[in-house]
Amino acid sequence: MSEKIKDYVGIALIVAMLVVAVTAWQFVQSYGRQIEPSSFKSFSVSGQGKTVAVPDVGEFTFSVLTEGGKDVGSLQAENTEKMNKAIDFVKQNGVDSKDIKTQNYNISPKYQYYNCPYNASVVTPCPPAVIIGYTVTQSVQVKIRDFTKIGDILSGVVKNGANSVSELNFTIDDPMSVQDAARVEAIKKAEAKAKSIADAAGFSLGQLLSIQESTTPVPRPYLYDSVMKAEATGMGGAAPSVEPGSEDVTVNVTLSYEIR
């Protein structure tokens, strides 16, 4: 009886060792594939997704530049008064305070330089440059969400104290939502292509090994400098009509699969 028990125990130990060995071999094989996916066969497919993006925000920058003598305090006060007047005009046209941001504030000196003629026989020291005044510059960035008011606001800030208006851009306030839609389409196309290739070639798709992506930019620039320079120099002119248009947002993906 004891000999039979010993035999059963021996058989059980052999079976257990075989199970452990097979499990270990499967683990090593799986781990090897994870750390070195290039060690087995794979193939790649690409897909493109496209979404038409309609800009919902217009962004522009306007500046107030004040030049004068050495009384910096009075120059700052004058500059602030003009800037506040322009900002109040923007707010009166429905722009929220959160969409108005000071982008730059700068005080720079103005120098007078002396023209000292060169004389090889007489060494005369040339006086250093002296500060004769200062320039105060303040720039503010504005987001406009009501496109029907863009033209009036652009020309109106100049009439209310701004010296220049530039860098008008139409963009998407939340570009990720637009890119997400294009990305989903691109991945679906790539997956469908991978399945079609696998069926035609007679193999099965394994695990997804990698995803690579490239995306086109969303913003659409609109140049406006020349119109504002005309307004700033007193040439007048009606408020311009601007159109945001639309932009194709494209996402390209490349999927790499294991071949089984």
KEPATOR-59798 format. One line per 10 residues: number of its first residue (from 1); for each residue x, y, z of N, C-alpha, C. Coordinates in Angstrom, 1 decimal, always signed. Example, Ala and Ser with C-alpha at 12.3 -4.5 7.8 and 13.67 -1.06 7.14 Angstrom:
! residues 2
1 = +13.2,-5.7,+7.8,+12.3,-4.5,+7.8,+13.2,-3.3,+7.8; +12.8,-2.2,+7.1,+13.7,-1.1,+7.1,+12.9,+0.0,+7.9
This chain:
! residues 260
1 = +0.8,-1.2,+0.0,+0.0,+0.0,+0.0,+0.9,+1.2,+0.0; +1.9,+1.2,+0.8,+2.8,+2.4,+0.9,+3.5,+2.6,-0.4; +3.8,+1.4,-1.2,+4.5,+1.6,-2.4,+3.6,+2.3,-3.5; +2.3,+2.0,-3.4,+1.4,+2.6,-4.4,+1.3,+4.1,-4.1; +1.3,+4.4,-2.8,+1.2,+5.9,-2.4,+2.4,+6.6,-2.9; +3.6,+5.9,-2.8,+4.8,+6.6,-3.2,+4.7,+6.8,-4.7; +4.2,+5.8,-5.5,+4.1,+5.9,-6.9,+3.2,+7.1,-7.3; +2.0,+7.2,-6.6,+1.1,+8.3,-6.9,+1.7,+9.7,-6.6; +2.4,+9.7,-5.5,+3.1,+10.9,-5.1,+4.1,+11.3,-6.2; +4.9,+10.3,-6.6,+5.9,+10.5,-7.6,+5.3,+11.1,-8.9
11 = +4.1,+10.4,-9.3,+3.5,+10.9,-10.6,+2.9,+12.3,-10.4; +2.4,+12.6,-9.2,+1.8,+13.9,-8.9,+3.0,+15.0,-9.0; +4.1,+14.6,-8.5,+5.3,+15.6,-8.5,+5.7,+15.8,-9.9; +5.7,+14.7,-10.7,+6.1,+14.9,-12.1,+5.2,+15.8,-12.9; +3.9,+15.5,-12.7,+2.8,+16.4,-13.3,+3.0,+17.8,-12.9; +3.2,+18.0,-11.6,+3.3,+19.4,-11.1,+4.5,+20.1,-11.7; +5.6,+19.4,-11.8,+6.8,+19.9,-12.4,+6.6,+20.3,-13.9; +5.9,+19.4,-14.6,+5.6,+19.7,-16.0,+4.7,+21.0,-16.2; +3.7,+21.1,-15.3,+2.8,+22.3,-15.3,+3.6,+23.6,-15.0; +4.5,+23.5,-14.0,+5.3,+24.6,-13.7,+6.2,+25.0,-14.9
21 = +6.8,+24.0,-15.5,+7.7,+24.2,-16.6,+7.0,+24.9,-17.8; +5.8,+24.4,-18.1,+5.0,+24.9,-19.2,+4.6,+26.4,-18.9; +4.2,+26.6,-17.7,+3.8,+27.9,-17.3,+4.9,+28.9,-17.4; +6.1,+28.4,-16.9,+7.3,+29.3,-16.9,+7.7,+29.6,-18.4; +7.6,+28.6,-19.3,+7.9,+28.8,-20.7,+7.0,+29.8,-21.3; +5.7,+29.7,-21.0,+4.7,+30.7,-21.5,+5.0,+32.1,-21.0; +5.3,+32.2,-19.7,+5.6,+33.5,-19.1,+6.8,+34.1,-19.8; +7.9,+33.3,-20.0,+9.1,+33.8,-20.6,+8.8,+34.3,-22.0; +8.0,+33.5,-22.7,+7.7,+33.9,-24.1,+6.9,+35.2,-24.2; +5.9,+35.3,-23.3,+5.1,+36.5,-23.2,+5.9,+37.7,-22.8
31 = +6.7,+37.5,-21.8,+7.6,+38.6,-21.3,+8.6,+39.1,-22.4; +9.1,+38.1,-23.1,+10.0,+38.4,-24.2,+9.4,+39.2,-25.3; +8.1,+38.9,-25.6,+7.4,+39.7,-26.6,+7.1,+41.1,-26.1; +6.9,+41.3,-24.9,+6.6,+42.6,-24.3,+7.8,+43.5,-24.3; +8.9,+42.9,-23.9,+10.1,+43.8,-23.9,+10.9,+43.9,-25.2; +10.6,+43.0,-26.1,+11.2,+43.1,-27.4,+10.2,+42.7,-28.5; +9.3,+43.6,-28.8,+8.2,+43.2,-29.8,+8.8,+43.0,-31.2; +10.0,+43.5,-31.5,+10.5,+43.3,-32.8,+11.0,+41.9,-33.0; +10.9,+41.1,-32.0,+11.4,+39.7,-32.1,+10.4,+38.8,-32.8; +9.2,+39.3,-33.1,+8.3,+38.5,-33.9,+7.7,+39.3,-35.0
41 = +7.0,+38.7,-35.9,+6.5,+39.3,-37.1,+5.4,+40.4,-36.8; +5.5,+41.5,-37.5,+4.5,+42.5,-37.4,+4.3,+43.3,-38.7; +3.2,+44.0,-38.8,+3.0,+44.9,-39.9,+2.3,+46.1,-39.5; +2.3,+47.2,-40.3,+1.7,+48.5,-40.0,+0.7,+48.9,-41.0; -0.3,+49.6,-40.6,-1.3,+50.2,-41.4,-1.5,+51.7,-41.0; -2.0,+52.5,-41.9,-2.2,+53.9,-41.6,-3.7,+54.2,-41.9; -4.1,+55.3,-41.3,-5.5,+55.8,-41.5,-5.5,+57.3,-41.3; -6.4,+57.9,-42.0,-6.6,+59.4,-41.9,-8.0,+59.8,-41.5; -8.1,+60.7,-40.6,-9.4,+61.2,-40.2,-9.4,+62.7,-40.4; -10.6,+63.2,-40.9,-10.6,+64.6,-41.2,-11.9,+65.2,-40.6
51 = -11.8,+66.4,-40.0,-13.0,+67.1,-39.5,-12.9,+68.5,-39.9; -14.0,+69.1,-40.3,-14.1,+70.5,-40.7,-14.3,+71.3,-39.4; -13.4,+72.2,-39.1,-13.5,+73.0,-37.9,-13.9,+74.4,-38.2; -14.9,+74.8,-37.6,-15.4,+76.2,-37.8,-14.9,+77.0,-36.6; -14.0,+78.0,-36.7,-13.5,+78.8,-35.6,-14.7,+79.4,-34.8; -14.5,+79.4,-33.5,-15.5,+80.0,-32.6,-14.9,+81.1,-31.8; -13.7,+81.5,-32.0,-13.0,+82.6,-31.3,-12.2,+83.4,-32.2; -12.3,+84.7,-32.1,-11.3,+85.6,-32.8,-10.4,+86.3,-31.8; -9.1,+86.2,-32.0,-8.2,+86.8,-31.0,-7.4,+87.9,-31.8; -7.2,+89.0,-31.1,-6.4,+90.1,-31.6,-5.7,+90.8,-30.5
61 = -4.7,+91.6,-30.8,-3.9,+92.4,-29.8,-3.9,+93.9,-30.2; -4.2,+94.7,-29.3,-4.1,+96.2,-29.5,-3.1,+96.8,-28.5; -2.5,+97.9,-28.9,-1.5,+98.5,-28.0,-1.7,+100.0,-27.9; -1.3,+100.5,-26.8,-1.3,+102.0,-26.6,+0.2,+102.4,-26.3; +0.7,+103.3,-27.1,+2.1,+103.7,-27.0,+2.1,+105.2,-26.7; +2.7,+105.6,-25.6,+2.8,+107.0,-25.1,+4.2,+107.5,-25.0; +4.6,+108.5,-25.8,+5.9,+109.1,-25.7,+5.9,+110.5,-25.1; +7.0,+110.8,-24.4,+7.1,+112.1,-23.8,+8.5,+112.3,-23.2; +8.5,+113.3,-22.2,+9.7,+113.7,-21.5,+10.1,+112.7,-20.4; +10.7,+113.3,-19.4,+11.3,+112.5,-18.3,+10.3,+112.2,-17.2
71 = +9.1,+112.8,-17.2,+8.1,+112.6,-16.2,+7.4,+111.2,-16.5; +8.0,+110.2,-16.0,+7.4,+108.8,-16.2,+6.0,+108.7,-15.6; +5.8,+109.3,-14.5,+4.5,+109.2,-13.8,+3.4,+109.7,-14.7; +3.6,+110.9,-15.3,+2.6,+111.5,-16.1,+2.4,+110.6,-17.4; +3.4,+110.1,-17.9,+3.3,+109.2,-19.1,+2.5,+108.0,-18.8; +2.8,+107.4,-17.6,+2.0,+106.2,-17.2,+0.6,+106.5,-17.0; +0.3,+107.7,-16.4,-1.1,+108.1,-16.2,-1.8,+108.3,-17.5; -1.2,+108.9,-18.5,-1.8,+109.1,-19.8,-2.0,+107.8,-20.5; -1.0,+106.9,-20.5,-1.1,+105.7,-21.1,-2.3,+104.8,-20.5; -2.3,+104.8,-19.2,-3.4,+104.1,-18.5,-4.7,+104.6,-18.8
81 = -4.9,+105.9,-18.9,-6.2,+106.5,-19.2,-6.7,+106.1,-20.6; -5.8,+106.1,-21.6,-6.1,+105.7,-22.9,-6.4,+104.2,-23.0; -5.6,+103.4,-22.3,-5.9,+101.9,-22.3,-7.2,+101.6,-21.7; -7.5,+102.2,-20.5,-8.7,+102.0,-19.8,-9.9,+102.3,-20.7; -9.8,+103.4,-21.4,-10.9,+103.8,-22.3,-11.1,+102.8,-23.4; -10.0,+102.3,-24.0,-10.1,+101.3,-25.0,-10.7,+100.0,-24.5; -10.3,+99.6,-23.3,-10.8,+98.3,-22.6,-12.3,+98.5,-22.3; -12.7,+99.7,-21.8,-14.1,+99.9,-21.5,-14.9,+99.8,-22.8; -14.4,+100.3,-23.9,-15.1,+100.2,-25.2,-15.3,+98.7,-25.5; -14.2,+97.9,-25.3,-14.3,+96.5,-25.7,-15.4,+95.8,-24.8
91 = -15.4,+96.1,-23.5,-16.4,+95.5,-22.6,-17.8,+95.9,-23.0; -18.0,+97.2,-23.4,-19.3,+97.6,-23.7,-19.8,+96.9,-25.0; -19.0,+96.3,-25.7,-19.4,+95.6,-26.9,-19.5,+94.1,-26.6; -19.7,+93.7,-25.4,-20.0,+92.3,-25.0,-18.9,+91.4,-24.7; -17.6,+91.9,-24.7,-16.5,+91.0,-24.4,-16.3,+90.9,-22.9; -16.3,+89.7,-22.4,-16.2,+89.4,-20.9,-14.8,+89.7,-20.4; -14.7,+90.1,-19.2,-13.4,+90.4,-18.6,-12.4,+89.3,-18.7; -12.8,+88.0,-18.6,-11.9,+86.9,-18.7,-11.3,+86.7,-20.0; -11.9,+87.4,-21.0,-11.3,+87.3,-22.4,-10.4,+88.5,-22.7; -10.1,+89.3,-21.7,-9.2,+90.4,-21.9,-8.0,+90.2,-21.0
101 = -6.8,+90.2,-21.6,-5.6,+89.9,-20.9,-4.4,+90.9,-21.2; -3.8,+91.5,-20.2,-2.6,+92.3,-20.5,-1.5,+91.4,-20.9; -1.0,+91.7,-22.1,+0.1,+90.9,-22.7,+1.5,+91.5,-22.5; +1.6,+92.8,-22.4,+2.9,+93.4,-22.3,+2.7,+94.8,-21.7; +3.7,+95.2,-20.8,+3.8,+96.5,-20.3,+5.2,+96.9,-20.2; +5.6,+97.9,-20.9,+7.0,+98.3,-21.0,+7.3,+99.8,-20.9; +8.3,+100.1,-20.2,+8.8,+101.5,-20.1,+10.2,+101.5,-20.6; +10.5,+102.2,-21.7,+11.8,+102.2,-22.3,+12.3,+103.7,-22.5; +13.6,+103.9,-22.2,+14.1,+105.3,-22.4,+14.4,+105.7,-23.8; +14.3,+107.0,-24.1,+14.7,+107.5,-25.4,+16.0,+108.3,-25.2
111 = +17.0,+108.0,-26.0,+18.3,+108.6,-25.9,+18.6,+109.6,-27.0; +19.4,+110.6,-26.6,+20.0,+111.5,-27.6,+21.5,+111.2,-27.7; +21.9,+110.9,-28.9,+23.3,+110.5,-29.2,+24.0,+111.7,-29.9; +25.3,+111.9,-29.6,+26.1,+113.0,-30.1,+26.9,+112.5,-31.3; +27.0,+113.3,-32.3,+27.8,+113.0,-33.5,+29.2,+113.6,-33.3; +30.1,+112.9,-32.9,+31.5,+113.4,-32.6,+32.4,+113.1,-33.8; +32.9,+114.1,-34.5,+33.7,+113.9,-35.7,+35.1,+113.4,-35.2; +35.7,+112.5,-36.0,+37.0,+112.0,-35.7,+38.1,+112.9,-36.2; +39.0,+113.1,-35.3,+40.2,+114.0,-35.6,+41.4,+113.3,-35.1; +42.3,+112.8,-36.0,+43.4,+112.0,-35.5,+44.4,+112.8,-34.7
121 = +44.5,+114.2,-35.0,+45.5,+115.0,-34.3,+45.1,+115.5,-33.0; +43.7,+115.5,-32.8,+43.2,+116.0,-31.5,+42.3,+115.0,-30.9; +42.6,+114.5,-29.7,+41.7,+113.5,-29.0,+40.7,+114.3,-28.1; +39.5,+114.2,-28.6,+38.4,+114.9,-27.8,+37.4,+113.9,-27.4; +37.2,+113.8,-26.1,+36.2,+112.8,-25.6,+34.8,+113.1,-26.1; +34.0,+112.1,-26.5,+32.7,+112.2,-27.0,+31.7,+112.1,-25.8; +30.8,+113.0,-25.7,+29.8,+112.9,-24.6,+29.0,+111.6,-24.7; +28.7,+111.0,-23.6,+27.8,+109.8,-23.6,+26.4,+110.2,-24.0; +25.7,+109.2,-24.5,+24.3,+109.4,-24.8,+23.5,+109.7,-23.5; +22.5,+110.6,-23.6,+21.7,+111.0,-22.5,+20.3,+110.7,-22.7
131 = +19.6,+110.4,-21.6,+18.1,+110.1,-21.7,+17.4,+111.4,-21.8; +16.5,+111.6,-22.8,+15.7,+112.8,-23.0,+14.3,+112.5,-22.8; +13.9,+111.3,-22.6,+12.5,+111.0,-22.3,+12.2,+109.5,-22.3; +10.9,+109.1,-22.2,+10.6,+107.7,-22.0,+9.4,+107.4,-22.9; +9.3,+106.1,-23.2,+8.1,+105.6,-24.0,+7.4,+104.5,-23.2; +6.2,+104.7,-23.0,+5.4,+103.7,-22.2,+4.5,+102.9,-23.2; +4.6,+101.6,-23.3,+3.9,+100.8,-24.2,+3.1,+99.7,-23.4; +1.8,+99.6,-23.7,+1.0,+98.6,-23.1,+0.2,+97.8,-24.1; +0.2,+96.5,-24.1,-0.5,+95.7,-25.1,-1.5,+94.8,-24.4; -2.6,+94.6,-25.0,-3.7,+93.8,-24.4,-4.2,+92.8,-25.5
141 = -4.4,+91.6,-25.1,-5.0,+90.6,-26.0,-6.5,+90.4,-25.7; -7.3,+90.3,-26.8,-8.7,+90.2,-26.6,-9.3,+89.0,-27.4; -10.2,+88.3,-26.8,-10.9,+87.2,-27.4,-12.3,+87.6,-27.7; -12.8,+87.5,-29.0,-14.1,+87.9,-29.4,-14.9,+86.6,-29.8; -16.0,+86.4,-29.1,-16.8,+85.2,-29.4,-18.0,+85.5,-30.3; -18.4,+86.8,-30.4,-19.5,+87.2,-31.3,-18.8,+87.8,-32.5; -18.8,+87.1,-33.6,-18.1,+87.5,-34.8,-18.7,+88.7,-35.5; -20.0,+88.9,-35.2,-20.7,+90.1,-35.8,-20.1,+91.4,-35.3; -19.4,+91.4,-34.2,-18.9,+92.6,-33.6,-17.4,+92.8,-33.9; -16.7,+91.9,-34.6,-15.3,+92.0,-34.7,-14.8,+93.2,-35.4
151 = -15.5,+93.5,-36.6,-15.1,+94.7,-37.3,-15.2,+96.0,-36.5; -16.3,+96.2,-35.9,-16.6,+97.4,-35.1,-15.6,+97.5,-33.9; -15.3,+96.4,-33.3,-14.3,+96.4,-32.1,-12.9,+96.7,-32.6; -12.5,+96.2,-33.7,-11.2,+96.4,-34.2,-10.9,+97.9,-34.6; -11.9,+98.5,-35.2,-11.7,+99.9,-35.6,-12.0,+100.8,-34.4; -12.9,+100.3,-33.5,-13.3,+101.2,-32.4,-12.2,+101.3,-31.3; -11.4,+100.3,-31.1,-10.3,+100.5,-30.1,-9.3,+101.6,-30.5; -9.1,+101.7,-31.8,-8.2,+102.8,-32.3,-8.8,+104.1,-32.0; -10.1,+104.3,-32.3,-10.8,+105.5,-32.0,-10.9,+105.9,-30.5; -10.7,+104.8,-29.7,-10.7,+105.0,-28.3,-9.4,+105.0,-27.6
161 = -8.3,+105.2,-28.3,-7.0,+105.4,-27.7,-5.9,+104.5,-28.1; -6.2,+103.4,-28.8,-5.1,+102.5,-29.2,-4.4,+103.0,-30.4; -3.1,+102.7,-30.4,-2.2,+103.2,-31.5,-2.2,+102.1,-32.7; -2.3,+100.9,-32.3,-2.2,+99.8,-33.3,-3.0,+98.6,-32.9; -3.4,+97.9,-33.9,-4.2,+96.6,-33.7,-3.6,+95.6,-34.7; -3.3,+94.4,-34.2,-2.6,+93.4,-35.1,-2.9,+92.0,-34.6; -2.4,+91.1,-35.3,-2.4,+89.6,-35.0,-3.8,+89.1,-34.8; -4.7,+89.4,-35.7,-6.0,+88.8,-35.6,-6.0,+87.4,-36.1; -6.4,+86.5,-35.3,-6.5,+85.0,-35.6,-7.8,+84.5,-35.3; -8.3,+83.6,-36.1,-9.5,+82.8,-35.8,-9.0,+81.4,-35.4
171 = -9.6,+80.9,-34.3,-9.2,+79.6,-33.8,-10.3,+78.9,-33.1; -10.1,+77.7,-32.6,-11.0,+76.9,-31.9,-10.7,+77.0,-30.4; -11.7,+77.4,-29.6,-11.4,+77.6,-28.2,-11.0,+76.2,-27.5; -11.6,+75.1,-28.0,-11.3,+73.8,-27.5,-10.8,+72.9,-28.6; -9.6,+73.1,-29.1,-9.1,+72.3,-30.3,-9.1,+70.8,-30.0; -9.0,+70.3,-28.8,-8.9,+68.9,-28.5,-10.2,+68.2,-28.9; -11.3,+68.8,-28.8,-12.6,+68.2,-29.1,-12.6,+67.9,-30.6; -12.1,+68.8,-31.4,-12.1,+68.7,-32.9,-11.1,+67.6,-33.3; -9.9,+67.6,-32.7,-8.9,+66.6,-33.0,-9.4,+65.2,-32.6; -10.1,+65.1,-31.4,-10.6,+63.8,-31.0,-11.5,+63.2,-32.0
181 = -12.4,+63.9,-32.6,-13.3,+63.4,-33.6,-12.5,+62.9,-34.8; -11.5,+63.6,-35.3,-10.7,+63.2,-36.4,-9.9,+62.0,-36.0; -9.4,+61.9,-34.8,-8.6,+60.8,-34.4,-9.4,+59.5,-34.3; -10.6,+59.6,-33.9,-11.5,+58.4,-33.8,-11.7,+57.8,-35.2; -12.0,+58.7,-36.2,-12.2,+58.3,-37.6,-10.9,+57.7,-38.1; -9.8,+58.3,-37.8,-8.5,+57.7,-38.4,-8.2,+56.3,-37.8; -8.4,+56.1,-36.5,-8.2,+54.8,-35.9,-9.1,+53.8,-36.5; -10.4,+54.1,-36.7,-11.4,+53.2,-37.2,-11.0,+52.8,-38.6; -10.5,+53.7,-39.4,-10.1,+53.4,-40.8,-8.9,+52.5,-40.8; -7.9,+52.8,-39.9,-6.7,+51.9,-39.8,-7.0,+50.5,-39.3
191 = -7.9,+50.4,-38.4,-8.3,+49.1,-37.9,-9.0,+48.3,-38.9; -9.9,+48.9,-39.7,-10.6,+48.2,-40.8,-9.6,+47.8,-41.9; -8.6,+48.6,-42.2,-7.6,+48.2,-43.2,-6.8,+47.0,-42.7; -6.5,+47.0,-41.4,-5.7,+45.9,-40.8,-6.4,+44.6,-40.9; -7.7,+44.6,-40.6,-8.5,+43.4,-40.7,-8.7,+42.9,-42.1; -8.8,+43.9,-43.0,-8.9,+43.5,-44.4,-7.7,+42.8,-45.0; -6.5,+43.4,-44.6,-5.2,+42.9,-45.0,-5.0,+41.5,-44.4; -5.4,+41.3,-43.1,-5.2,+40.0,-42.5,-6.1,+38.9,-43.1; -7.3,+39.3,-43.4,-8.2,+38.3,-44.1,-7.7,+37.9,-45.4; -7.2,+38.9,-46.2,-6.7,+38.6,-47.5,-5.5,+37.8,-47.5
201 = -4.6,+38.0,-46.5,-3.3,+37.3,-46.5,-3.4,+36.0,-45.7; -4.5,+35.8,-45.0,-4.7,+34.5,-44.3,-4.0,+34.4,-43.0; -3.9,+35.5,-42.3,-3.3,+35.4,-40.9,-4.2,+36.2,-40.0; -4.0,+36.0,-38.7,-4.8,+36.6,-37.6,-4.0,+37.8,-37.0; -4.8,+38.8,-36.6,-4.2,+40.0,-36.0,-3.9,+39.6,-34.5; -2.7,+40.0,-34.2,-2.3,+39.8,-32.8,-2.5,+41.1,-32.0; -1.7,+41.3,-31.0,-1.9,+42.5,-30.1,-1.4,+43.8,-30.9; -2.0,+44.9,-30.5,-1.6,+46.2,-31.0,-0.3,+46.6,-30.3; +0.7,+46.8,-31.1,+2.1,+47.1,-30.6,+2.4,+48.5,-30.4; +1.9,+49.4,-31.3,+2.2,+50.8,-31.2,+1.2,+51.7,-32.0
211 = +1.1,+52.9,-31.6,+0.3,+53.9,-32.4,+1.2,+55.2,-32.5; +1.2,+55.6,-33.7,+1.9,+56.9,-34.0,+0.9,+57.9,-34.7; +1.0,+59.2,-34.4,+0.0,+60.1,-34.8,+0.7,+61.4,-35.2; +0.1,+62.1,-36.2,+0.5,+63.4,-36.6,-0.8,+64.2,-36.9; -0.8,+65.5,-36.5,-2.0,+66.3,-36.5,-1.7,+67.7,-37.2; -2.7,+68.1,-38.0,-2.5,+69.5,-38.6,-3.0,+70.5,-37.6; -2.4,+71.7,-37.6,-2.8,+72.8,-36.7,-4.2,+73.3,-37.0; -4.8,+73.8,-35.9,-6.2,+74.3,-36.0,-6.3,+75.8,-36.4; -5.5,+76.7,-35.8,-5.7,+78.1,-36.0,-5.6,+78.6,-37.5; -6.3,+79.6,-37.8,-6.3,+80.2,-39.2,-6.0,+81.7,-39.0
221 = -4.8,+82.1,-39.4,-4.4,+83.5,-39.3,-5.2,+84.4,-40.3; -5.3,+85.7,-39.8,-6.0,+86.7,-40.7,-5.2,+88.0,-40.4; -4.5,+88.5,-41.5,-3.7,+89.7,-41.3,-4.5,+90.9,-41.3; -4.2,+91.9,-40.4,-5.1,+93.0,-40.3,-4.3,+94.3,-40.1; -2.9,+94.2,-40.0,-2.1,+95.4,-39.7,-2.4,+96.6,-40.6; -2.5,+96.4,-41.9,-2.6,+97.6,-42.8,-3.8,+98.4,-42.5; -4.9,+97.8,-42.2,-6.2,+98.5,-42.0,-6.0,+99.4,-40.7; -5.4,+98.8,-39.7,-5.3,+99.5,-38.5,-4.3,+100.7,-38.5; -3.3,+100.5,-39.3,-2.4,+101.6,-39.5,-3.1,+102.8,-40.2; -4.0,+102.5,-41.1,-4.7,+103.6,-41.7,-5.6,+104.3,-40.8
231 = -6.3,+103.5,-39.9,-7.1,+104.1,-38.9,-6.3,+105.0,-37.9; -5.1,+104.4,-37.5,-4.3,+105.1,-36.5,-3.7,+106.4,-37.0; -3.5,+106.5,-38.3,-2.9,+107.7,-38.8,-4.0,+108.7,-39.2; -5.3,+108.4,-38.9,-6.3,+109.4,-39.1,-6.9,+109.3,-40.5; -6.6,+108.3,-41.3,-7.1,+108.2,-42.7,-8.6,+107.7,-42.7; -9.0,+107.2,-41.6,-10.4,+106.8,-41.5,-10.7,+105.5,-42.2; -12.0,+105.4,-42.6,-12.4,+104.2,-43.3,-13.4,+103.4,-42.5; -14.2,+102.7,-43.2,-15.3,+101.9,-42.5,-14.7,+100.7,-41.8; -15.5,+100.2,-40.8,-15.0,+99.0,-40.1,-15.0,+97.8,-41.1; -13.9,+97.1,-41.1,-13.8,+96.0,-42.1,-14.7,+94.8,-41.8
241 = -15.1,+94.1,-42.9,-15.9,+92.9,-42.7,-14.9,+91.7,-42.8; -14.9,+90.9,-41.8,-14.0,+89.7,-41.7,-14.8,+88.5,-41.6; -14.3,+87.4,-42.2,-15.0,+86.1,-42.2,-14.0,+85.1,-41.7; -14.4,+84.3,-40.7,-13.5,+83.2,-40.1,-13.3,+82.0,-41.0; -14.3,+81.7,-41.9,-14.2,+80.6,-42.8,-14.2,+79.3,-42.0; -13.5,+78.3,-42.5,-13.4,+77.0,-41.9,-12.0,+76.4,-42.2; -11.7,+75.4,-41.4,-10.3,+74.7,-41.6,-10.5,+73.2,-41.4; -9.8,+72.5,-42.3,-9.8,+71.0,-42.2,-8.8,+70.6,-41.2; -9.2,+69.9,-40.2,-8.3,+69.4,-39.2,-8.1,+67.9,-39.5; -6.8,+67.5,-39.8,-6.5,+66.2,-40.2,-5.6,+65.5,-39.2
251 = -6.0,+64.2,-38.9,-5.2,+63.4,-38.0,-4.8,+62.1,-38.7; -3.5,+61.9,-38.8,-3.0,+60.6,-39.4,-2.4,+59.7,-38.3; -2.8,+58.4,-38.4,-2.3,+57.5,-37.4,-1.7,+56.3,-38.1; -0.7,+55.7,-37.5,-0.1,+54.5,-38.0,-0.2,+53.4,-36.9; -0.8,+52.3,-37.1,-1.0,+51.2,-36.1,-0.1,+50.0,-36.5; +0.6,+49.5,-35.5,+1.4,+48.3,-35.8,+0.9,+47.1,-35.0; +0.6,+46.0,-35.7,+0.0,+44.8,-35.1,+1.0,+43.6,-35.2; +0.8,+42.7,-34.3,+1.5,+41.4,-34.3,+0.8,+40.5,-35.3; +1.6,+39.8,-36.1,+1.0,+38.8,-37.0,+1.0,+37.4,-36.3; -0.2,+36.8,-36.3,-0.3,+35.5,-35.7,-0.8,+34.5,-36.7
